[in-house]
Amino acid sequence: MTERRDSAEVAVRSRTGALTLSPLSEWTSDDVWTMLALLADAQDLTFRSPLMPGTIHRLSEIYRAGNGGTCGVVVGESGARAACGSRFGCSFCCVAGDRDKSLEAMIEDEQYGHLRPLNDFRNYLLAIQWDMSRRELVGRSLSDAGYTRIQADTYSYLTRVDLLKKLCSIDAAERDRAEEHSGALVTGLIPDTEENRALCEPQFEFVTPQQLVAIDFFLSMHHYAPHAFPALAVWHDVNVLGRRYPVPKLDGLPKTDIVLHGWYPVGQYDREAPSLGLRSFDAEQWNPYRHPGRPGRYARTTGGEQTVYFEEASQFEVDAEAACAFVTCTYDTAFMLDTQHRDAIDSAHFWLNEGIVKLPTGMAQRYQDMAKRGQYFSRLAQRLNLTPAGLDAHLIANAIGDEEHDALLRYDPTQLSLFAEAA
């Protein structure tokens, strides 16, 4: 805020061109709670409150529950107005410390017991953070010499799928809880209160159909994805077949050094195996019949590479309505079984070709490179007849060290030609 020179009275323009006004820039925390206390006593206001008093009291109750119920924010004319040490933010925030004490305090209250899986999942993320066996080895960029770094980086494909299974299971369990709670309310097993009526609806959904399609698009470009629509297969497994994947309690590993195994030669993802990335010959053949109004058979990236048809938006975008219709209506068991035998990249082609996923304007080359990287290593494993574990071992065994890679970067072929002419 200081760098932007934010003000409560004058709007300032950010680097992106947006105007920013910060009415709370000079307020203290006590000022905020004092204002909430005034708005909570709406009958004494000389103006109409912008917030419902019930909303403010609800906020106070949440902070009280976050501190074990022993201290809450006092909303009224007297008493301390502070958060009493409660912290609220992202449910899976891992930078809050080894424990989320506020969430732990809340779930001891029966009213917030449904949040327990969130705390379990957060603790699971912390426990696996330094487990290098759950990390990806393949680098995400190419050096000027045509090599990629072999070193533990982002979470591996199997770990990502494992996390998705657990999140889908948490969502499914919350829907089951809401349905059971609704039945208990209707039959009189629990009292008819405002809180109990609210709990008849699911209180969260972490993987919506729109998010699921986005996840599927990225997973389908991974070299270890075994078939098309990998994320949707997980959703089907949990929500149609009824399987559940509980979150285990694990002891975390200590922070460790991330070892560089070396650099592996790939050229432009064409050295030992072909890769086309986002180009789809099937779509090129069928689009004139399925989508005759389109201007061309295929699209190109900013680098001139042919790809499947795609549309652009101001940012990466998934059509929420189309995603929901496809996930909940089209993707049935028969569809799932049929696509188990198709290449993983086919679903990335599908999402783009149907316009359900739109790429950021001018960024198609970045996604093409991402797709080529995944397809290259997938086909390399096929050519060498390697399992995922075998491919990892192959990459490590055939990687060169930093010194040899630096020498390649310093190598100037023009100097060699000059030496030959002089000789």
C-alpha positions in Angstrom: 0.0 0.0 0.0 2.9 2.4 0.8 4.5 1.6 -2.6 1.3 2.4 -4.4 0.7 5.5 -2.2 -2.8 4.3 -1.4 -5.1 6.8 0.0 -8.5 6.8 1.7 -9.6 9.8 -0.3 -7.9 9.8 -3.7 -7.9 6.8 -6.1 -4.5 5.8 -7.4 -3.7 3.9 -10.5 -1.8 0.6 -10.2 0.7 -0.8 -12.7 -2.1 -2.7 -14.5 -4.0 0.5 -14.9 -6.7 -0.3 -12.3 -7.8 2.4 -9.9 -7.4 1.6 -6.2 -9.1 3.3 -3.2 -8.3 2.2 0.3 -10.9 3.6 2.8 -9.4 1.5 5.6 -5.7 2.4 4.9 -5.4 4.5 8.1 -7.6 2.5 10.4 -6.4 0.4 13.3 -7.8 -3.0 14.1 -9.7 -1.4 17.0 -11.2 1.1 14.6 -12.6 -1.8 12.5 -14.1 -3.6 15.5 -15.5 -0.3 16.9 -17.3 0.4 13.6 -18.7 -3.2 13.6 -19.9 -2.7 17.1 -21.8 0.5 16.0 -23.3 -1.3 13.0 -24.4 -4.2 15.3 -26.6 -1.8 17.3 -28.6 -0.7 14.2 -31.4 0.9 16.2 -29.1 3.6 17.5 -27.7 4.6 14.1 -28.5 7.8 12.5 -28.1 6.2 9.1 -29.0 2.8 7.6 -26.5 0.0 8.4 -24.8 -1.5 5.3 -24.6 -4.8 7.2 -27.2 -6.9 8.8 -26.6 -6.9 12.6 -27.0 -10.7 12.5 -24.1 -10.9 10.2 -21.9 -9.0 12.6 -23.0 -11.2 15.6 -22.2 -14.2 13.4 -18.7 -12.9 12.8 -18.3 -12.4 16.5 -19.4 -16.0 17.2 -16.9 -17.3 14.6 -14.0 -15.5 16.3 -15.2 -16.7 19.7 -15.2 -20.3 18.4 -11.8 -19.8 17.0 -10.4 -19.0 20.4 -12.0 -22.0 22.2 -15.1 -20.0 23.3 -13.2 -18.4 26.2 -13.0 -15.0 24.5 -14.8 -13.3 21.7 -15.1 -9.9 20.1 -17.4 -7.8 22.3 -19.9 -6.0 20.1 -21.5 -3.2 22.0 -20.7 0.1 23.8 -18.2 -1.4 26.2 -15.5 -4.0 26.5 -12.5 -5.0 24.5 -12.9 -5.2 20.7 -10.2 -7.5 19.4 -9.8 -10.8 17.7 -8.5 -12.5 20.8 -5.8 -14.2 18.9 -8.1 -15.9 16.4 -6.9 -16.2 12.8 -9.0 -16.7 9.7 -7.9 -17.1 6.2 -7.3 -19.8 3.6 -8.5 -23.1 5.0 -5.4 -25.0 3.9 -2.9 -22.2 4.7 0.4 -23.8 5.6 2.3 -20.7 6.5 0.3 -20.2 9.7 2.5 -22.6 11.6 2.7 -26.2 12.5 -0.9 -26.0 13.8 -3.9 -23.9 12.9 -4.9 -23.2 16.4 -8.0 -21.3 15.5 -9.4 -24.1 13.3 -8.5 -26.6 15.9 -10.5 -24.6 18.5 -13.5 -24.3 16.2 -13.8 -28.0 15.4 -14.2 -28.7 19.1 -17.5 -26.9 18.9 -20.2 -29.2 17.5 -21.5 -26.4 15.3 -18.2 -26.4 13.4 -17.3 -30.1 13.6 -17.8 -30.5 9.8 -14.6 -28.5 9.4 -12.4 -31.2 10.9 -11.5 -32.7 7.4 -10.1 -29.3 6.4 -7.7 -29.3 9.3 -6.7 -32.9 8.6 -6.0 -32.1 5.0 -3.9 -29.0 5.9 -1.8 -31.1 8.4 -1.4 -33.7 5.6 0.0 -31.1 3.3 2.5 -30.0 5.9 3.5 -33.7 6.6 4.4 -34.4 2.9 6.0 -31.0 2.2 9.6 -32.3 2.5 9.0 -35.8 1.2 11.1 -35.7 -2.0 9.7 -39.0 -3.2 6.4 -37.1 -3.9 8.1 -34.6 -6.1 8.5 -34.2 -9.9 11.9 -34.8 -11.3 11.4 -33.3 -14.8 12.2 -29.6 -15.1 9.7 -27.1 -16.5 12.0 -25.3 -18.9 14.8 -25.8 -21.4 18.3 -24.5 -21.3 19.9 -22.9 -24.3 21.8 -26.2 -24.8 18.5 -28.1 -25.1 18.7 -29.8 -21.7 16.1 -29.9 -18.9 16.9 -29.9 -15.2 16.5 -33.2 -13.3 15.7 -32.2 -9.7 12.8 -32.5 -7.3 10.4 -29.7 -8.1 6.6 -29.6 -8.0 4.4 -32.4 -6.6 4.5 -35.5 -8.8 1.6 -36.7 -10.9 0.7 -39.4 -8.4 0.7 -37.0 -5.5 -1.5 -34.5 -7.3 -4.0 -37.3 -8.1 -3.8 -38.4 -4.4 -4.6 -34.9 -3.3 -7.5 -34.6 -5.7 -8.9 -38.0 -4.5 -8.8 -36.7 -0.9 -10.4 -33.3 -1.7 -13.2 -35.0 -3.7 -13.8 -37.3 -0.8 -14.0 -34.4 1.6 -16.6 -32.7 -0.7 -18.6 -35.9 -0.9 -18.5 -36.5 2.8 -19.8 -32.9 3.4 -22.7 -33.5 1.0 -23.5 -36.7 2.9 -23.3 -34.9 6.2 -25.7 -32.1 5.0 -28.2 -34.7 3.8 -28.1 -36.6 7.1 -28.4 -33.4 9.1 -31.4 -32.3 7.0 -33.1 -35.6 7.7 -32.4 -35.3 11.5 -34.0 -31.8 11.4 -37.1 -32.9 9.5 -37.7 -35.9 11.8 -37.2 -33.8 15.0 -34.0 -35.5 16.2 -32.3 -32.1 16.4 -33.9 -28.7 17.3 -35.2 -26.4 14.6 -32.8 -23.5 15.0 -31.3 -21.0 12.5 -27.9 -22.7 12.9 -29.3 -26.2 12.2 -31.2 -25.0 9.2 -28.0 -23.5 7.8 -26.2 -26.7 8.3 -28.7 -28.6 6.1 -26.8 -27.3 3.1 -23.2 -28.3 2.3 -20.9 -25.6 3.8 -18.1 -25.9 1.2 -17.1 -27.4 -2.1 -13.4 -27.4 -2.9 -13.6 -29.1 -6.3 -16.3 -27.6 -8.5 -17.0 -29.0 -12.0 -15.3 -25.8 -13.4 -12.2 -26.4 -11.2 -12.2 -30.1 -12.1 -12.0 -29.3 -15.8 -9.1 -27.0 -15.2 -7.3 -29.7 -13.2 -8.0 -32.2 -15.9 -6.6 -30.0 -18.6 -3.3 -29.7 -16.8 -3.1 -33.3 -15.6 -3.8 -34.6 -19.1 -0.6 -33.0 -20.4 1.5 -34.8 -17.8 3.8 -37.5 -19.0 2.6 -40.0 -16.4 -1.1 -39.5 -17.0 -2.2 -43.1 -18.0 -5.3 -42.1 -20.0 -7.5 -39.3 -21.1 -9.7 -37.3 -18.6 -7.6 -38.4 -15.6 -9.1 -35.9 -13.2 -12.7 -36.7 -14.3 -11.9 -40.4 -13.7 -11.1 -39.5 -10.0 -14.3 -37.5 -9.7 -16.3 -40.5 -11.1 -14.5 -42.9 -8.8 -15.6 -40.9 -5.7 -19.0 -39.5 -6.7 -20.4 -42.3 -8.9 -18.6 -45.5 -7.7 -18.7 -44.3 -4.1 -15.1 -44.8 -3.1 -13.7 -42.6 -0.4 -10.0 -41.7 0.3 -9.5 -40.6 3.9 -6.8 -38.3 4.9 -4.2 -40.1 7.0 -2.3 -38.6 9.9 1.4 -38.6 9.1 4.5 -37.4 10.9 6.3 -34.8 8.8 9.8 -35.1 7.6 12.5 -32.5 8.4 13.5 -29.9 5.9 16.1 -31.3 3.5 18.4 -30.1 0.7 17.0 -30.5 -2.8 19.6 -32.5 -4.8 20.3 -31.6 -8.4 20.7 -34.9 -10.3 21.9 -33.1 -13.4 20.7 -32.1 -16.9 19.0 -34.4 -19.4 19.2 -33.8 -23.2 15.9 -33.3 -24.9 16.7 -30.9 -27.8 13.4 -29.0 -28.5 11.5 -32.0 -27.1 12.4 -33.9 -30.3 15.7 -35.6 -29.6 14.6 -39.1 -29.0 10.9 -39.1 -29.3 8.4 -37.1 -31.4 6.0 -34.7 -29.8 3.2 -32.6 -31.3 1.8 -31.2 -28.1 -1.6 -29.6 -28.7 -1.9 -30.5 -32.3 -4.7 -32.9 -33.0 -5.0 -34.6 -36.4 -8.4 -36.1 -35.4 -9.8 -32.6 -34.7 -8.4 -31.2 -38.0 -10.2 -34.0 -39.9 -13.5 -33.7 -38.1 -13.8 -30.0 -37.4 -15.0 -29.2 -41.0 -18.0 -31.5 -40.3 -18.5 -30.9 -36.6 -17.7 -27.1 -36.6 -18.1 -26.0 -40.2 -18.4 -22.3 -39.3 -14.8 -22.0 -38.0 -12.4 -19.9 -40.1 -9.7 -22.6 -40.3 -8.9 -26.3 -39.7 -6.3 -25.6 -37.0 -4.7 -22.8 -35.0 -1.2 -21.7 -34.5 0.8 -20.5 -31.5 2.7 -17.2 -31.5 5.8 -19.3 -32.5 4.0 -20.6 -35.6 3.4 -24.2 -34.4 0.1 -25.8 -35.4 -2.2 -26.7 -32.6 -5.8 -27.8 -32.1 -8.4 -25.1 -32.4 -8.5 -22.9 -29.3 -10.2 -19.7 -28.1 -8.6 -17.0 -26.1 -9.7 -14.9 -23.1 -8.0 -12.2 -20.9 -6.9 -15.1 -18.6 -7.0 -18.9 -18.4 -10.8 -19.5 -18.4 -13.2 -22.5 -18.0 -16.8 -22.2 -19.1 -18.5 -23.0 -15.8 -21.9 -24.0 -17.4 -20.4 -26.2 -20.1 -18.0 -27.8 -17.6 -20.9 -28.6 -15.2 -23.0 -30.1 -18.0 -20.2 -32.3 -19.3 -19.0 -33.5 -15.8 -22.5 -34.2 -14.4 -24.4 -35.3 -17.6 -22.0 -36.4 -20.4 -19.2 -38.1 -18.4 -20.9 -41.3 -17.4 -19.5 -44.8 -16.7 -19.5 -45.8 -20.4 -17.7 -42.6 -21.4 -15.1 -43.2 -18.6 -14.5 -46.8 -19.7 -14.1 -45.7 -23.4 -11.5 -43.0 -22.6 -9.4 -45.3 -20.5 -7.8 -46.4 -23.7 -7.1 -43.0 -25.2 -3.9 -41.0 -24.9 -4.0 -38.5 -22.0 -3.3 -35.5 -24.2 -6.6 -36.2 -26.0 -8.6 -34.6 -23.2 -6.5 -31.5 -23.4 -7.3 -31.4 -27.1 -11.0 -31.9 -26.4 -11.3 -29.1 -23.8 -9.7 -26.6 -26.2 -11.4 -27.8 -29.4 -14.9 -27.5 -27.8 -14.1 -24.0 -26.4 -14.7 -25.2 -22.8 -11.2 -24.1 -21.9 -9.8 -20.8 -23.2 -6.2 -19.9 -23.1 -4.8 -16.5 -22.1 -4.4 -14.1 -25.0 -1.0 -14.5 -26.6 0.0 -17.3 -24.3 -0.7 -20.3 -26.6 3.0 -21.0 -27.1 3.5 -21.5 -23.3 0.8 -24.2 -23.2 2.1 -25.8 -26.3 5.5 -26.1 -24.7 3.9 -27.6 -21.6 2.0 -30.1 -23.8 5.1 -31.0 -25.8 7.1 -31.6 -22.7 4.6 -34.0 -21.2 4.1 -35.8 -24.5 7.8 -36.1 -25.2 8.6 -37.9 -21.9 5.5 -40.1 -22.3 6.6 -41.2 -25.7 10.2 -41.6 -24.5 9.0 -44.0 -21.8 7.0 -45.9 -24.4 10.0 -46.1 -26.7 12.3 -47.3 -24.0 9.6 -49.6 -22.5 10.0 -48.0 -19.0 7.6 -47.7 -16.1 7.3 -44.3 -14.4 9.8 -45.4 -11.8 12.0 -46.7 -14.5 11.9 -43.5 -16.4 12.9 -41.5 -13.3 15.9 -43.8 -12.9 16.8 -43.4 -16.6 16.7 -39.6 -16.4 19.0 -39.6 -13.3 21.4 -42.2 -14.8 21.7 -40.3 -18.1 21.9 -36.7 -16.8 25.1 -34.7 -17.1 26.5 -32.6 -14.3 26.6 -28.8 -13.9 30.1 -28.4 -15.2 29.5 -30.4 -18.4 26.3 -28.5 -18.9 28.0 -25.1 -18.3 30.6 -26.1 -20.9 27.8 -26.7 -23.4 26.3 -23.3 -22.7 29.7 -21.7 -23.3 30.4 -23.6 -26.5 30.4 -21.3 -29.5 30.2 -23.2 -32.9 31.3 -20.1 -34.8 34.7 -20.2 -33.1 35.1 -23.8 -34.3 34.4 -22.8 -37.9 36.9 -19.9 -37.7 39.6 -22.3 -36.4 38.9 -24.7 -39.3 39.2 -21.9 -41.9 42.5 -20.8 -40.3 43.9 -24.4 -40.5 
